[in-house]
Amino acid sequence: MRLNINLASQPYEDARQFWMRWGTALAIAVIVTLGLLIYTISNWRAARQDHATMAAYRAEIADRDRKRERAQAFLNQPENRATRDQSQFLNQLIERKTLSWTHVLEDLEKVMPARVHLISIHPALDEENQLTLKMAVGGDSRDKVLELVRRMEDSGHFAQTYIETETTAAAGSGDSVQFNINAVYIPQLAPALTTVAQKETETPVKTKTKTISKAPAKSPAKTPAKTAAPPKKAPVPTNALKGSKP
């Protein structure tokens, strides 16, 4: 019978296996820690840049607000009120003339749900010179009108759409409810203008050069040489022609 007796003062340990296991785990932990540290520093720098950009934008907005307040205070002076009212009136006329009712009704027709119809519509300019449409619509249910508001927001032609008032429709009108809806209309550029703009940006401008061809110089016309007229014979006296008698 054979017995294995360990006479060492400390038990035997495989140091290589220990370092292989725990060293690998320690290296992975260090790599992950460095990665998280780099990610945190990069995000901190990006956030710092974003805060600086936002501060610059806020300062610019505040500066423009101050300029706007000064301009409004200047226009609100008694001697400038007539000019302000006239300019606002002219701007309203220009905006109304540029409004295409055909496009407005086509855009509304695309988003109008079933059993909802338009009763009246009125354009106006708000304080920011945006074209606002005040509409009255009728239908048989409130859900259909809410669907109309959602479609108007998703269409891209209307913004800041909200229901102002809700009333019960009068008897005999055929509707159960009526709503007053306000929305900012965003007109679309005419396709002809957009195509012309795209062509101007895509195709380079070509300059046409005209070549002027010089006609050959005409030789001066040759004039026939004048022949000298024959000399006139002197008249012979009659006495000389007659013979003298002996």
trRosetta pair geometry for C-beta under 8 A, 3 or more apart (Angstrom, degrees):
i j d omega theta_ij theta_ji phi_ij phi_ji
6 11 7.2 49 135 -124 157 61
6 12 6.9 -122 -136 -18 139 106
8 11 7.3 138 86 -98 115 19
8 12 6.8 101 44 -58 151 80
10 13 7.9 -45 138 -5 108 103
13 18 6.8 18 161 -35 109 135
14 17 4.2 31 116 20 119 115
14 18 6.5 155 96 -19 66 86
15 18 5.4 -57 -149 36 37 116
15 19 6.3 28 159 -13 71 105
16 19 6.2 -58 -147 40 28 103
16 20 6.2 31 154 -22 64 109
17 20 5.6 -53 -145 35 31 116
17 21 6.5 25 159 -15 65 106
18 21 6.3 -64 -153 37 26 103
18 22 6.1 -10 169 14 66 114
19 22 6.5 -65 -125 57 28 88
19 23 4.6 31 176 -25 68 125
20 23 6.2 -36 -106 39 12 110
20 24 6.5 14 168 -19 50 110
21 24 6.4 -68 -162 31 20 106
21 25 6.8 9 152 -9 60 110
22 25 5.6 -53 -145 40 40 111
22 26 6.0 42 155 -22 69 106
23 26 5.6 -54 -144 38 30 112
23 27 6.3 32 156 -21 65 104
24 27 5.8 -53 -148 34 30 111
24 28 6.5 30 154 -17 64 105
25 28 5.8 -54 -150 37 32 111
25 29 6.4 32 152 -19 65 106
26 29 5.6 -54 -148 37 32 112
26 30 6.4 33 154 -20 65 104
27 30 5.7 -53 -148 35 32 111
27 31 6.4 31 154 -19 65 105
28 31 5.8 -54 -148 36 32 110
28 32 6.3 29 155 -16 66 107
29 32 5.9 -55 -146 39 30 109
29 33 6.2 32 154 -21 64 108
30 33 5.6 -56 -147 37 30 112
30 34 6.4 30 155 -18 65 105
31 34 5.8 -54 -149 36 30 110
31 35 6.4 31 153 -19 64 106
32 35 5.6 -54 -149 36 32 113
32 36 6.3 30 155 -15 66 106
33 36 5.9 -55 -147 39 30 108
33 37 6.2 32 154 -21 64 108
34 37 5.5 -56 -146 37 31 113
34 38 6.3 31 156 -18 66 104
35 38 5.9 -54 -147 36 30 108
35 39 6.2 29 154 -18 64 109
36 39 5.6 -55 -144 39 32 113
36 40 6.2 33 156 -21 65 106
37 40 5.8 -53 -146 35 29 111
37 41 6.4 27 156 -17 64 106
38 41 5.9 -56 -147 37 31 109
38 42 6.3 29 156 -18 66 107
39 42 5.9 -56 -146 37 29 109
39 43 6.3 25 157 -15 64 108
40 43 5.9 -58 -147 40 29 108
40 44 6.2 32 154 -23 64 108
41 44 5.6 -54 -147 35 31 114
41 45 6.5 30 154 -18 65 103
42 45 5.8 -53 -150 36 32 109
42 46 6.4 30 152 -17 65 106
43 46 5.6 -53 -144 39 34 111
43 47 6.1 36 155 -20 67 105
44 47 5.7 -52 -145 37 30 111
44 48 6.3 32 153 -22 62 105
45 48 5.6 -53 -148 34 32 113
45 49 6.5 31 153 -17 64 103
46 49 5.7 -54 -150 37 33 110
46 50 6.3 34 151 -20 66 106
47 50 5.5 -52 -146 37 33 113
47 51 6.3 36 154 -20 66 103
48 51 5.7 -51 -148 35 31 111
48 52 6.5 32 152 -18 63 104
49 52 5.6 -54 -149 36 33 112
49 53 6.3 33 153 -18 67 105
50 53 5.7 -54 -147 38 32 111
50 54 6.2 32 154 -18 66 107
51 54 5.7 -53 -143 39 31 111
51 55 6.3 34 154 -22 64 105
52 55 5.7 -53 -148 35 31 113
52 56 6.5 32 152 -19 63 103
53 56 5.7 -53 -151 35 33 111
53 57 6.4 32 152 -17 66 105
54 57 5.6 -53 -146 38 34 111
54 58 6.2 36 154 -21 66 104
55 58 5.6 -51 -145 36 31 112
55 59 6.4 33 154 -19 64 104
56 59 5.7 -54 -149 36 31 111
56 60 6.4 31 152 -18 65 106
57 60 5.6 -54 -147 37 33 111
57 61 6.2 33 154 -19 66 105
58 61 5.7 -53 -145 37 32 111
58 62 6.2 32 155 -19 65 106
59 62 5.7 -54 -146 38 30 111
59 63 6.3 33 153 -21 64 105
60 63 5.6 -52 -148 34 32 113
60 64 6.4 27 155 -15 65 105
61 64 5.8 -57 -148 40 31 107
61 65 6.2 35 152 -22 65 105
62 65 5.5 -51 -146 35 32 114
62 66 6.5 34 154 -20 64 102
63 66 5.8 -53 -152 34 31 111
63 67 6.6 29 150 -16 64 104
64 67 5.5 -51 -147 38 37 111
64 68 6.2 39 152 -21 67 104
65 68 5.5 -53 -146 37 32 113
65 69 6.3 33 154 -20 65 104
66 69 5.7 -52 -146 35 32 110
66 70 6.4 32 154 -18 64 104
67 70 5.7 -54 -148 37 32 111
67 71 6.3 31 153 -18 66 106
68 71 5.7 -54 -146 38 32 110
68 72 6.2 30 155 -17 66 106
69 72 5.7 -53 -144 39 31 110
69 73 6.2 33 155 -19 64 106
70 73 5.7 -54 -146 38 30 111
70 74 6.3 32 153 -21 64 105
71 74 5.6 -53 -148 35 32 112
71 75 6.3 25 154 -14 66 107
72 75 5.7 -56 -143 41 33 106
72 76 6.0 32 156 -21 67 110
73 76 5.7 -56 -141 38 29 111
73 77 7.4 53 153 -43 57 86
74 77 6.1 -33 -169 -6 35 114
74 80 6.4 12 147 44 66 170
75 80 5.2 -123 -141 126 39 126
75 81 7.4 101 161 -93 65 45
75 83 7.4 -118 -140 86 84 96
75 84 4.2 105 -179 -87 108 129
76 80 7.3 16 36 76 14 107
76 81 6.9 33 -150 -85 34 88
76 84 7.4 21 -72 -29 41 169
77 80 4.7 61 63 22 92 105
77 81 7.2 -141 85 -38 42 79
78 81 6.0 -33 -147 -6 32 116
80 83 5.3 -55 -163 44 65 113
80 84 5.8 69 140 -27 83 103
81 84 5.5 -54 -146 37 35 113
81 85 6.2 32 158 -17 69 105
82 85 6.0 -54 -146 37 29 107
82 86 6.3 27 155 -17 63 110
83 86 5.8 -57 -145 39 30 111
83 87 6.2 28 158 -18 66 107
84 87 5.9 -58 -147 37 28 107
84 88 6.3 26 156 -16 64 107
85 88 5.8 -55 -147 38 31 110
85 89 6.3 32 154 -20 64 107
86 89 5.7 -55 -148 36 31 112
86 90 6.3 28 155 -16 65 106
87 90 5.7 -54 -145 39 32 109
87 91 6.2 34 155 -20 65 106
88 91 5.7 -53 -145 37 31 111
88 92 6.4 33 155 -19 64 104
89 92 5.8 -54 -151 35 31 111
89 93 6.5 31 152 -18 64 104
90 93 5.6 -52 -149 35 35 112
90 94 6.4 35 153 -20 66 104
91 94 5.7 -52 -147 36 33 111
91 95 6.3 31 156 -17 66 106
91 125 7.0 101 118 -129 101 175
91 129 6.5 -62 160 -129 137 114
92 95 5.8 -55 -145 38 31 109
92 96 6.2 28 158 -17 65 109
92 125 5.2 -127 -105 4 85 134
93 96 5.9 -59 -146 39 29 108
93 97 6.3 25 158 -17 65 108
94 97 5.9 -59 -147 38 29 107
94 98 6.4 22 157 -14 65 109
95 98 5.9 -60 -147 40 30 106
95 99 6.7 41 151 -35 63 101
95 123 7.8 -159 126 150 102 127
95 125 5.7 103 59 -76 161 118
95 129 7.4 -165 -69 -172 145 82
95 131 5.7 -173 177 -84 121 104
96 99 5.6 -44 -153 16 36 118
96 123 6.2 150 -112 94 85 134
98 187 7.6 -141 137 17 98 168
99 104 6.9 17 178 -40 98 130
99 123 5.8 -42 -103 -105 174 171
99 131 6.5 159 -87 -150 116 148
99 185 7.7 64 -129 92 108 147
99 187 7.2 -150 -121 -70 58 136
100 103 4.1 58 93 13 115 108
100 104 6.6 169 92 -14 61 84
100 187 6.9 109 26 -136 98 127
101 104 5.4 -53 -144 37 38 114
101 105 6.1 32 160 -15 70 106
102 105 6.3 -60 -148 40 26 103
102 106 6.3 25 154 -18 63 111
103 106 5.6 -56 -144 39 31 112
103 107 6.2 30 158 -18 66 106
103 187 6.5 70 109 -140 146 91
103 188 6.8 -153 -168 40 137 93
104 107 6.0 -59 -150 37 27 108
104 108 6.4 23 154 -14 64 108
104 121 7.5 156 142 151 134 157
104 133 7.2 158 -153 -97 128 145
104 185 6.5 -21 -114 -140 103 149
105 108 5.6 -53 -144 40 34 111
105 109 6.2 40 155 -25 66 104
106 109 5.6 -52 -146 32 30 113
106 110 6.7 34 154 -24 62 102
107 110 5.8 -50 -153 27 33 113
107 111 7.0 6 159 2 63 108
107 155 6.6 118 -171 154 98 149
107 157 4.6 -99 -158 106 144 166
107 158 7.6 151 145 -36 128 98
108 111 6.4 -74 -150 48 33 93
108 112 5.8 46 155 -46 72 108
108 118 6.3 34 153 -59 145 141
108 135 8.0 164 -120 -114 138 155
109 112 5.7 -44 -134 15 30 119
110 155 6.8 118 97 -126 118 131
111 148 6.5 103 137 -150 95 65
111 151 3.8 162 -160 129 101 119
111 152 5.4 124 139 -72 159 59
111 155 5.2 -73 -68 -58 133 137
111 158 7.9 -93 28 12 167 132
112 116 5.8 -152 -173 89 85 100
112 117 7.4 55 -174 -105 136 38
112 118 7.2 -80 -107 -36 138 95
112 148 6.4 13 -126 -119 48 109
112 151 8.0 -150 -50 87 19 148
113 116 5.0 56 66 20 83 125
113 139 7.9 33 77 -118 105 145
113 144 4.9 -150 87 -161 139 90
113 147 5.0 53 -50 98 148 125
113 148 5.6 -110 3 -66 101 82
113 151 7.2 163 -48 -6 89 147
114 144 7.4 -100 72 -135 56 128
115 139 5.6 89 129 -152 78 91
115 140 5.2 -47 163 18 125 111
115 141 7.5 45 110 17 128 93
115 144 6.0 -93 83 -118 95 167
116 137 5.9 22 180 170 97 121
116 138 7.3 175 -149 89 58 39
116 139 4.0 -20 -101 -85 76 123
116 144 4.8 -173 -52 142 120 121
116 145 6.3 158 -122 -79 135 62
116 148 5.7 -132 133 -58 162 134
117 137 6.8 170 86 -154 34 79
117 138 6.1 -17 60 61 81 84
117 139 7.3 151 15 -77 61 70
118 121 6.3 -8 -179 -42 124 108
118 135 6.4 -64 -139 -164 97 115
118 136 7.7 100 -168 78 59 55
118 137 5.6 -45 -106 -102 48 83
119 135 7.9 124 48 175 74 72
119 136 4.3 -59 68 105 114 98
119 137 6.1 180 3 -103 90 23
119 138 5.4 75 -49 -13 119 103
119 178 6.9 3 -12 -141 155 114
120 135 7.1 172 90 -152 53 50
120 136 4.6 24 46 38 88 112
121 133 6.0 -18 -164 -169 101 103
121 134 7.2 148 -157 80 48 50
121 135 4.8 -7 -105 -105 80 81
121 136 7.6 -141 -65 24 46 67
122 133 7.3 141 71 -158 42 55
122 134 4.6 -22 63 63 95 101
122 135 7.8 -176 22 -74 65 41
123 131 6.1 -20 -161 -169 109 95
123 132 7.2 139 -158 77 56 47
123 133 5.8 -30 -98 -99 65 67
123 134 7.8 -178 -85 19 17 76
123 185 7.6 -51 -119 15 102 138
124 131 7.9 143 76 -156 31 51
124 132 5.2 -31 71 68 81 98
124 134 6.4 21 11 -9 115 112
125 129 5.7 -9 -170 -134 116 45
125 130 7.0 141 -152 63 64 33
125 131 6.5 -36 -96 -97 67 49
125 132 7.0 142 -115 16 15 90
126 129 7.3 -91 67 -15 63 12
126 130 5.1 -11 39 55 109 87
126 132 5.0 80 -40 -26 102 130
126 184 7.5 -56 1 -99 135 103
130 184 5.0 -16 151 -140 127 119
131 184 6.8 110 76 -160 55 67
131 185 4.9 -53 104 56 108 98
131 187 7.5 29 49 -23 149 101
132 182 6.2 -3 -178 -168 111 95
132 183 7.1 159 -154 84 66 32
132 184 5.6 -43 -98 -96 68 61
132 185 7.3 159 -116 3 16 82
133 158 7.8 -69 38 -121 125 107
133 182 7.2 161 83 -151 53 47
133 183 5.3 -15 58 64 98 83
133 184 7.7 156 14 -109 79 13
133 185 5.1 71 -23 -40 115 113
134 164 7.9 -5 -141 -3 92 150
134 180 6.9 -5 -174 -173 87 97
134 181 7.8 162 -155 84 42 46
134 182 5.5 -12 -104 -101 69 79
135 180 7.2 160 85 -156 46 50
135 181 4.8 -18 66 63 99 93
135 182 7.6 175 23 -81 73 31
135 183 7.3 -5 7 18 115 103
136 178 6.3 9 -176 180 95 108
136 179 7.3 169 -150 85 52 43
136 180 5.5 -23 -97 -100 74 69
136 181 7.7 168 -87 20 24 74
137 145 6.4 154 95 -119 124 102
137 148 6.8 -115 121 111 171 171
137 178 7.1 171 88 -153 40 63
137 179 5.5 -14 61 60 87 91
137 181 6.2 9 7 3 113 121
138 169 5.9 75 -142 -93 117 132
138 173 6.9 -106 -156 140 159 123
138 174 7.8 87 133 87 137 82
138 175 3.6 -61 173 -107 118 164
138 177 7.1 170 -148 91 64 46
138 178 4.7 -27 -97 -101 84 81
138 179 7.7 169 -86 18 37 69
139 142 8.0 153 83 -76 117 24
139 144 4.8 -144 171 81 155 130
139 145 5.6 -169 30 -53 139 91
139 175 6.1 48 28 -143 12 105
139 176 7.3 -39 107 46 50 84
139 177 6.3 -18 66 65 72 88
139 179 7.8 -9 20 5 101 108
140 144 7.1 55 54 14 68 144
140 175 6.6 -127 -71 -144 55 57
140 176 5.0 71 -143 11 51 114
140 177 7.6 108 -152 22 11 84
141 144 5.0 98 70 -1 90 101
141 145 7.6 -161 100 -2 55 84
141 176 7.1 33 -63 61 40 132
141 177 7.3 51 -145 24 6 123
142 145 5.7 -56 -157 37 43 110
142 146 6.4 44 148 -19 72 104
142 166 7.4 24 -117 -146 111 138
142 177 6.0 7 -72 56 75 169
143 146 5.6 -53 -148 38 35 112
143 147 6.4 40 151 -21 66 103
144 147 5.5 -51 -151 34 34 115
144 148 6.6 41 147 -23 63 100
145 148 5.3 -45 -152 29 38 117
145 149 6.7 40 149 -19 65 99
145 163 7.0 73 142 -96 120 130
145 177 7.2 -93 -19 101 141 122
145 179 4.9 109 -157 1 151 153
145 181 7.7 -161 -171 -61 104 125
146 149 5.6 -48 -150 33 37 112
146 150 6.5 36 151 -17 65 104
147 150 5.6 -54 -148 38 34 112
147 151 6.3 34 154 -18 67 106
148 151 5.8 -56 -146 38 30 109
148 152 6.3 32 155 -22 64 105
148 181 7.5 -90 112 -78 120 165
149 152 5.8 -53 -148 33 30 112
149 153 6.7 28 154 -16 62 105
149 161 5.2 175 -154 130 80 120
149 162 7.2 59 -147 -110 130 24
149 163 6.5 -68 -76 -45 145 92
149 181 6.7 -153 -89 -132 94 129
150 153 5.9 -57 -153 36 32 109
150 154 6.4 20 155 -10 66 112
151 154 5.8 -63 -143 45 33 105
151 155 6.2 46 156 -41 67 102
152 155 5.8 -44 -146 14 30 117
152 157 7.7 -85 -159 73 68 82
152 158 4.0 -34 174 69 96 146
152 161 4.6 117 99 -87 126 166
152 181 7.9 132 6 164 166 140
152 183 5.9 -76 158 -116 142 157
153 158 6.6 -77 -76 92 36 95
153 159 7.3 80 -127 -116 67 42
153 161 5.3 -128 -63 33 86 123
155 158 6.0 49 58 22 114 91
156 186 7.0 -90 151 75 58 134
157 185 6.7 -8 159 -155 82 69
157 186 5.4 -153 -155 62 39 85
157 187 7.6 41 -149 -100 92 24
157 188 6.7 -55 -105 -37 102 101
158 161 5.3 47 141 -61 117 120
158 183 4.4 -7 -164 170 113 135
158 184 6.8 135 -162 70 57 52
158 185 6.2 -28 -102 -104 70 52
158 186 6.8 -153 -70 14 20 89
159 183 6.9 130 57 -172 32 82
159 184 4.6 -34 68 67 86 108
159 186 6.0 61 -8 -32 108 118
160 182 7.7 -40 122 118 91 91
160 183 6.5 153 82 -142 66 51
160 184 4.8 49 44 3 110 111
161 181 6.6 4 -166 -179 89 107
161 182 7.3 176 -140 91 46 50
161 183 4.1 3 -100 -102 82 106
161 184 7.9 -118 -59 23 62 65
162 181 7.3 173 88 -150 32 68
162 182 6.0 -11 60 60 78 90
162 183 7.7 157 17 -77 52 67
163 166 6.3 25 161 -56 127 97
163 179 5.4 -56 -141 -168 108 120
163 180 7.2 108 -167 74 62 54
163 181 5.7 -41 -104 -98 57 75
164 179 7.9 130 45 175 67 75
164 180 4.4 -53 61 100 109 103
164 181 6.8 -178 4 -98 87 19
164 182 5.4 72 -46 -12 116 107
165 179 7.1 172 87 -153 53 51
165 180 4.5 30 44 32 89 116
166 177 6.5 -11 -169 -173 92 115
166 178 7.6 157 -155 84 47 48
166 179 5.4 -12 -104 -105 71 80
166 180 7.9 -131 -62 22 38 73
167 177 7.2 151 83 -160 40 67
167 178 5.2 -20 67 66 90 95
167 179 7.8 174 24 -82 67 36
168 176 7.4 -51 -150 167 73 55
168 177 6.3 -54 -114 -108 44 62
168 178 7.6 43 133 21 7 85
169 173 4.8 -122 169 66 114 135
169 174 7.8 -73 145 66 150 41
169 175 3.9 166 -87 92 168 91
169 176 5.8 148 26 143 118 6
169 177 5.9 -121 -21 -75 96 7
169 178 4.9 113 -82 -27 83 99
170 173 5.0 93 67 -24 80 122
175 178 6.0 82 117 -64 141 83
189 193 5.4 -106 172 77 106 119
189 194 5.1 117 106 -55 123 102
190 193 4.6 84 67 7 93 103
190 194 7.0 -168 90 -7 47 86
191 194 5.6 -57 -144 40 37 109
191 195 6.1 35 159 -19 71 105
192 195 6.0 -56 -147 37 29 107
192 196 6.4 28 155 -18 63 108
193 196 5.7 -56 -148 37 32 110
193 197 6.3 31 154 -19 66 106
194 197 5.7 -54 -147 37 32 110
194 198 6.3 32 154 -20 66 105
195 198 5.6 -52 -145 36 33 111
195 199 6.3 33 155 -19 65 105
196 199 5.8 -54 -148 36 31 110
196 200 6.4 31 153 -20 64 106
197 200 5.7 -55 -148 36 32 111
197 201 6.4 23 156 -13 65 108
198 201 5.9 -61 -148 41 31 104
198 202 5.9 19 160 -13 69 115
199 202 5.9 -61 -135 43 28 103
199 203 5.6 -8 180 13 69 114
200 203 7.2 -58 -117 51 17 84
236 240 5.9 -107 175 67 94 124
236 241 6.3 91 126 -53 122 101
237 240 4.8 91 71 -1 88 102
237 241 7.6 -160 99 -9 50 82
238 241 5.7 -52 -154 29 44 110
238 242 6.7 31 155 -12 72 104
239 242 6.2 -61 -151 39 34 102
